Amino acid sequence: MAKYNSNRSEQSTQEGAPRRNGRGDRGAARREARGMAGMNREQQTEGGELSEDMLEGRNAVIEAFRSGRTVDKLFVQEGVMDGPIQTILREATKHQTIVQKVSRDRLDQMSQTGHHQGVIARVAAFAYAEVEDILNKAREAGEAPFIFVLDEIEDPYNLGAIIRTANLAGAHGVIIPKRHAATLTSTVMKTSAGALNYTPVAKVTNIVSTMENLKKEGLWFVCADMDGEQMYRQNLTGPIGLVIGNEGKGVSRLVREKCDFITSIPMFGQIDSLNASVAAGVLAYEIVRQRIQQK
């Protein structure tokens, strides 16, 4: 697999030295997207608004697995362990699908048909890519990789908006975690304004280990924090991963420790944070600006 060399250390005296392993989590809850904190629309809509993302009933769920559809999460009624449910659970294990046991009342609330038969599946509205697909896209374009890494973005509207920004900024793909994050629902598809058709999204089990593997391929990682050095003073060229943290908690400690740069967005108003998708756009276009200047 080809590695990328950014020669960043030679440029650091002019653009601002790379800061390895930034300071701790201090004040992280204030940093990222507090305007959307706690607003996990994906959870709110499980009660019935996203019908195209939900499958109900045993036969429908079994066929979804066997036909190759991506099932992001499975909701199974507590205490129900008959033959068809066991078959569904085996399929879930085979496909590494997240399974959540819930009460009958909870399933009744989520159900839109009234005939869930003890199981409801949330399916992806769009197929996921692999991380290697994202790297290949950069290679085919003859460009240094530019990848968005989303650390537990929960709001599907934020996810869709970030994918849209990633496409317009020329990023080669987006990486999201399997757990505690929004997935590729129809809401994300619509909010991306079609960008999902062109921008691959990979879903990974562990963001930290994925970053470690990408570092071996020559990528550097930058995340935003108010304590970081101003983005205009840092060298954000070359193969880079832009890390965007959770709407309320910001970038998690372990992910932050893997970042090579901690950068900040200058702000002059009375409030101290930007929405996650807005922060992603500001940082992405500083990367774009530096890439254009480098040509």
ABEGO torsion letter per residue (X at the ends): XBBBBAGAAAAAAAAEBBBBGBBBABGAAAABGAAABGBBAAAAAAAGABAAABBBEAAAAAAAAAAGBBBABBBBBBGBABAAAAAAAAAAAAAGBBBBBBBAAAAAAABAAGBAGGBBBBBBABBBBBAAAAAAAAAAAGBBBBBBBBBGBABAAAAAAAAAAAAAAGBAEBBBBABGBBBBBAAAAAAAGGAAAABBBBBBABAAAAAAAAAAAGBBBBBBBAABBBAAABBABEBBBBBBBBAAAEBBAAAAAABABBBBBBBABABABBBAAAAAAAAAAAAAAAAAAAX
